[in-house]
């Protein structure tokens, strides 16, 4: 039988977080102490982790930078070798 304990601690500031209703997987919770956005990753026992938005895919930013960098390298190579 699931525990009625809906209390855990913020991974950012270690502040106590008590939920009034039964938590759901994927539910977003905001720590009242440090205002960090957290996500319920486990309901029994209650466990929270930092919340990440699907819209903020950091990998896309890196691939964009990598592509721009590769293009710059090719341009630089062509300028260097065209002088010989």
C-alpha positions, 0 to 999 in steps of 0.5 A: 500500500502506498505511503501517505507521506508526500514530503521530500526535499529540494535537490537544489536547496534541500528545503522541505517540500510537502505536496497537498495532493497525491503526486503524479509522474511528470508533475511540475513542482516549484520549491517555495524556498529557492523557486527552482522548477522540479519534476516528480520522477518517482511517486513511491517514495516521492522523488523530485529532480530538476525540470527540463523543458522539451522546447529547450533542447540544448543539443540543437544549439550545440549542433547549430554552433558546430555547423557554423564552426565547420563552415568557418573552418572550410572558409578559413582553409580556402583562404589560407590555401588560396595564397599558395 
